[in-house]
Every structure is written in structure tokens, then in C-alpha cells.
Amino acid sequence: DGGITQSPKYLFRKEGQNVTLSCEQNLNHDAMYWYRQDPGQGLRLIYYSQIVNDFQKGDIAEGYSVSREKKESFPLTVTSAQKNPTAFYLCASSIGLARETQYFGPGTRLLVL
Amino acid sequence: QKEVEQNSGPLSVPEGAIASLNCTYSDRGSQSFFWYRQYSGKSPELIMFIYSNGDKEDGRFTAQLNKASQYVSLLIRDSQPSDSATYLCAVTSGTYKYIFGTGTRLKVLA
């Protein structure tokens, strides 16, 4: 059953702590994306990756880091430098070029303790 | 900054009516256009995509694209209470990026 999985569903972060959000896809897609969604707002691009071992900053990359060591996996780390991390984080993938449809994972909701 | 504009709503329509959702975009180079539905607390799911000027129909949904006016719309016929959700418009920008609007909240009244 092909799709995108994200874990955990909910994540709690303490002050000064780095946390990592997981994203895995078995769709054989080359491109993967991380978005942040705040209440009443659209999706804002954090990072994207076109191929393995390559990734690009999006519009709001400060305080976040990613890696793309495998085609299937694109984890996002929210660092302590991100001062307002509370949001709904969405991972997406597409075949490659932006003409194609993006498919989304179920999301991770990050809350600050 | 490339932008996608949507009326935030809520757009309220009675059950069985046609819901019309609109979106304008600023990047004349955009080539692909998508409508996603997002229920509260859930991730977006694709409703339709459209690449060429004109209409594209899929069941109760029709997407309309006018590149000259930089305008894309979604019509939902025979609206059902289960269609109540936020509808996100997305357009491509450049080779790998997608720009999303803030969404229109649709309420279908039973």
C-alpha cells in the first residue's frame, strides 16, 4: 500500500531541545518537501529535496535542518534556534518536476511545553 | 514574492447547491494548478489538477483555468455536508516549488 508516513502524530518540545520529525515514502518519488502550517494560514515551504543527498532551503528555513540520505526518507529537525515551533508540519512528495501532483503525509503536530 | 490569493470565507451554501471557489495567482510562469481539500486537523488531499486553459470535469467537481486572467476556480455541484472543509489552491512556481493559498473555508448547510 503506497503512501507517505509521518511520525510521531504529536510531538512535544521543551525549551532548548532539538526534535526530529520523521517522513518516509514508498511511492518511489524523487522530490520531497517539508511545509509548516499555522492556524488560518497556508502552507509555507521549509525545505525541499529534488534528489538524494541534495536539498534546498525554502521560504522559512531558519531554525530547521534536513537530510536526504535515502530516497525514501526526508527527516526534519526543529532546532532550539526556532523560537516559535508550534505548528502543523506536513511532509509531501512528488514524482519530480513541479508539474506533477504533490501528495501529503498525515502530518505531525508540534507543541512546546 | 509569488502569491496565491483566496477568499478565506466561510462560504456557506445550502445542500444540493453549487459552490464556487476562486483563486488568483501572480506568477505568469505557473504551469500547473491544483485544488486540495483539507478537513480540520488533517492533511490536504488532492481534489483536482489542471494544466490547460478551459474546464476540466471530474464527477461533481469542475476546475476552470484562465491563464490570461491568472485565475483558477473550482465548482462543486450538488454540494454535500461532507464537502465542508477548507479548500487550498496551489500553483507551481519554477521547476520544483509549489505556492499555496491560505484556503477558503466551505460550509455546506444541511
Interface residues (C-beta under 8 A of the other chain):
Chain A: A31 Y33 Y35 G40 Q41 G42 L43 L45 Y48 Q50 Q56 G58 L90 L97 A98 R99 E100 T101 Q102 Y103 F104 G105 P106 G107
Chain B: V4 S8 Q31 S32 F34 Y36 K42 S43 P44 E45 L46 F49 Y51 L88 A90 T92 S93 G94 T95 Y96 K97 Y98 F100 G101 T102 G103
